Amino acid sequence: MSEGELARALLLGKPYFGSAMAALQGPPLRHAVLDALLHTIAHTRKTGPVNVLEVGSWAGASAVTFGSALQSLRRDGKILCVDLWEPYLDLNVEKGAHYVEMAQAAESHAIFQLFQHNLATCKLKSMVTWLSGDSGKILPTLEDGSFDLIYIDGSHLYPHVLSDITNAKRLVAAGGIIAGDDLELEWNELDHAAHKLALESHRDYIEDPRAMHGYHPGVTQAIHECFEQVSKFDGVWAVTKEASGWSKVTLSQPPVKLPGHIAPYAERQARSLVQPLGETTLYNLARVEGEFVAVAKVLGPTTLMTERIGERDLGTLLLRDPYLDQLRNRIEAIETQTIKPIPELVEQGAHYNLIRLGARFAGVSTTLGALSLLVETVGERELGDLLLLDENLDRLRQRVAEVLKRKKL
């Protein structure tokens, strides 16, 4: 279906930002933020051209968003796009279907051809120029303070994001804006031990166990090191360059307008058919395009959620992940915290009963009465020698033996 739409767009001379080759990166609603950012910098720069640098362009969706906004404002300006348009993902690490599709699109140069096609059909070729290559090598060759708005959405690995931000600080003009994509979680929201492992894994996107939310660890870490605070709009981060340093951005208009080239694909995404994949105690599982989702049953049948799926995570009500196994792990973590485990008798003794409580074991003194009466308290806390909790059954047996020995039972 998506390949057919792409072929029709190419034949009819229309832009394409659908699911094929992952041409549309991220939720469509973020383009309303990009439009608002361009309007904000244009409002600040009352006269003269508005120059934009985009690091990471792929199929050109965000470049077209910036260019269309300049056209609607009747403002002059130039947009410079910097991208490898070559395979850059390690498929030994990133095994998701959309990562494989991106690598194939880059290796065949099809994505660069689509980028050029989209600029031409949106009549932006005279406004947009591009440099193909490593941003770490290209950005240092550009002139200081030559851009009013810099948008960073290239590689999400920490060294690359850090390099792009460091270069952007020099390249942005006074009063200009540096912004970027994919800041789902900020550093103070993370489990820092897990975050360290996430950075070492060199994964593009991963789940944080504390926030129970997926995020891009490299983006979060680089921003934490480079700025004290940033503005955040639906995953898009932004700062403005002032004489005193970097400060949050105040948008000149709310991010509510979806650009014309994005709106049809946002509507199509909302109408996407949901492929059911089963259920757990609290969630219905489904596949939407190349991503897996878990929809909380309290929201009703999965088919009623198609207008929300693909936009963003809704706390623990709607979970999205490119990996089904990772999504199941997130669900298990939530359900473990939400659902009280049912005690399962493992061993029965004269003084203690050993029971399983989900992932833990408990040694329950027989003086507490029938196990069925303990569901509301077992697993919450230890009760002296009456209730012992442990993740290891053999260790629990040893602790029970020590108690019995001490009490000479």
Secondary structure as UniProt FT lines:
FT   HELIX           2..12
FT   HELIX           20..22
FT   TURN            28..29
FT   HELIX           30..44
FT   STRAND          50..55
FT   TURN            58..59
FT   HELIX           61..73
FT   STRAND          77..83
FT   TURN            91..93
FT   HELIX           97..107
FT   TURN            108..109
FT   HELIX           110..121
FT   TURN            122..123
FT   TURN            125..127
FT   STRAND          128..132
FT   HELIX           135..138
FT   HELIX           139..141
FT   TURN            144..145
FT   STRAND          147..152
FT   HELIX           158..171
FT   STRAND          172..180
FT   HELIX           187..189
FT   HELIX           192..201
FT   STRAND          206..208
FT   TURN            209..212
FT   STRAND          213..215
FT   HELIX           217..226
FT   STRAND          231..233
FT   TURN            234..235
FT   STRAND          236..242
FT   TURN            243..244
FT   STRAND          245..248
FT   TURN            260..262
FT   HELIX           263..270
FT   STRAND          275..279
FT   STRAND          283..288
FT   TURN            289..290
FT   STRAND          291..296
FT   HELIX           297..299
FT   HELIX           302..305
FT   TURN            306..311
FT   TURN            315..316
FT   STRAND          318..321
FT   HELIX           324..338
FT   STRAND          344..348
FT   STRAND          352..357
FT   TURN            358..359
FT   STRAND          360..365
FT   HELIX           366..368
FT   HELIX           371..374
FT   TURN            375..380
FT   TURN            384..385
FT   STRAND          387..390
FT   HELIX           393..406
FT   TURN            407..408
//
